[in-house]
């Protein structure tokens, strides 16, 4: 298949599932978005929305074409009066290059990064366009309401990555990384983020009994991310390529 091994397609498949789940939310608020974005071109296939746990707001992630680039607009909407409460935009964040934007999803896990402050996430899926060298990944941004403004406090944390090279039939070598995020409470200020990253090498071999995978070099690395200057500093080894 185009992604190489089936696991290389996981973020894309996840986006398709979440896209289906998002459909009702997007359909419900599409008239509001159409009014606010009447002068812009939206990529509805990659868009996402979801009620936050409190029920007070609905979070949106909207890919917006801006000339030759694609921006990522993130905003909160009050579902009662259907007005946008706060918004932010990342210029050119979703512009296709060698790695293609495959979709966004809203993450409402309990990211309580400080006492009484709960962030929500936007996960962005990416897929490479080379068949012999499959690539897919997912990155995470975290946002909070601060002083009436929507502020991104975590940018481009890699939560999943799959890459490798194969003969487009079976044989090949791949690596998969996946991360789990934990909140590490501190006595004051913003809490720290603990990242547990699991990595495994995968070798596919075509034998008499068909195509088989073997797994080796399984490792687990732990990282600690702290708030610096108003946002969390993501070290280079944990940053998404996009």
N, C-alpha and C positions, 0 to 999 in steps of 0.2 A: 504494500500500500504506500501512498505518497509519503507518509511520515516515517517510513522505514519499519521499525517495530511498533507494535500497537501502543506501547507505553509512551512513545514519543508524541502521541496524539492526545495525551491526557488533558492538558490544559484546554485544547481546542474542544474536546468532547465535553469537558466540564462547562465551557462557555455555552455550548449548544443546549445543555440541560438547564443551566441557569437562565439562558435566554428564554426558554419556554416558561420558566417560573416567573420571569420578569414581565412576561407578556401582559398579564392582567393589570399589574401596577402601571406599566407604561401606557396601556390603553386607557386606564382610568384618568390619567393626568395629561394625556397627549394634547387636549385642547389648550391647557395652560401653557405647555411647552411651545406649542405652535404660536401662541400670541407673543411670548417672550423671545422666540427665535424666528420670528417671521422673516427676518432679513438674512438668515443664516442657513447653511445646508447641513443637516444632521444625518449622521450614519446610524439609523435606527437599529440595524442588526447588531451593532456593538454596544448599544446603550443599555443602561441598567438603572433600576430604582427599587427601593425597598423601605418599608416602614422601619424606623429605629425602634429599639426595644421599649423606649418610654412611650411610644405612640404619639409623641408631640410633633414629630417631624417625619418627613419622607426624604430620604437621601437619593440623589441622582448623580449618575456619571454619564456624561453625554459627549460623544465624539463629534466635533464640529469642524467642518472643512473651512479653512481660512486661506484662500488663494491656493498655493501649492502645498500648504501644510495642513495638518489635522491637529487641532487643539483638544485638550481634555478639560471640559467644563464640569465642575463639581459644585452642587448647591443643595441647600436644604429648603424644603417647602413646607408651609403650614397647611396640613390637609383640611383644616376647618374653613379658612378663608381663601385657600388656594393661592396664597401669595408667597413669593420667594423671600426667605428670611435673610439668607446670607449666601454668597457665592464666591468662587475663586476659579481661575483659569490657568492652565499650564500651556503656554504657547508652544506649538509644534511637538508636543509630547508624544503624539500618536502617529506621526508622519512615517509612512512606510519607507523602509530602506531594505537592506538585505534580510532583515527580520521584520515580519509583517504583523501588524496589530490584528489579534484574533477575537477580541471581545473584552468587556469589563464586567465586574460583578461587585455588589455591595456586601461588605463583610460586617455583620453586626455582633461579632463575638464580644465578650465582656473585656474590652480594653480600657479598664479603669486606671488611667495613667497617673492620677492624683486623686486625693480625697474629693469626692463629689464631681470629678471630671472624667467623663467617659468618651473615648474617641470612637469613631467608626472608620472602617477601612474601605478602600477601593482597590480591588485586585485587578490587575491588567495582564491578560494572556498574550503571548507572542509565539509565532511559529516561523521557522526558517523556510526559505524558498528553494533550498537545494535538496533534491531527492537523495543523492549519494551521501550527503552529510546532514542527516536530520537534526533538527534543533527545535526545542520548544522550551518555554520558560514562563514563569509567573512572577510578577512583582507586586509589592504591597505598599500603598501609601496610607497614612493615618491622618485624620482630620479632627479638629475640635472647634467648638464655638468659643471664641475668646474676645471679650469686649464687644460683642455684637458682630464680629467678623469671623468668617470661616478660615481657619489657619491650618496649613499642612505642617504637621509636626514630625512626620516620618516620610521619607521619600525614597522610593526605588529599592526597598529591601527585597532581595531575591528569596522567594519561598519555594521555588521549584525550578529545576533545570535538567534537561535531558539533551545529550549531544552524543555524536559518534560518527562512524563511517561504516558503510556496508556495501555489498555488491549488488544491491537492489533485488536480490533473490532471497538470501538468508544470511550468509556469513558476514560478520562484522563485529566491531568492538564499540561499546557504548559506556557512558557514565551517567548515573542519575543521582541528583541531589534533591533533598526535600527538607524543609525546615519547619520546626514547631516553635511557637512564640509563647513565652510565659511572662506574666507580670511579677516583678520582684519588688515588693513594697519597701519603701524607705520611711524613715521617721518623719521626714518633712519634704516639701517640694514634690517634684515629679518622680514617679517610680522608675526603676530601671527595667529594661527589657532583656530577658534571658532568651537566647536563641540556641536551640539544639538542632544542629544540621547533620543529617545522616547522608552518607555517600556510599555508593556501591558501583563497582565495575561489572559490566555485563558483556559476555562473549557469546555470540550466536554462531553455531556450527551446523552445517548441513551434512547429516549422516544418513545411514541406511534406514533409520527409523524416523527420518524427517528432521525438521529444523528444531534445534534444542538450544536453550539458554543455560549458561553456567554463570554463577555469581561469585565474585571474589573481592578482596580488599575492602571489606565493609568497615567503615569508620564512622565515629560520631564525634563531632567537635562542638564545643560549647563556647558561646560568646556572650558578652555583656555589653549592652548599648545604653549609654547614659544621655540624658538631656544636656545639651550644650548650646547656650545662646538662643534658647527658645525653641529648639527642635532637637530630635534625636540624631546623633552623628552615626551614620552607617559606614563602617570601614570598607575599603575597596574590595576585600575578599568576599563581602556579603552583598555587594551592589549588583543589581540587575544590569545586563548589557544595555537595556533600554529603560 
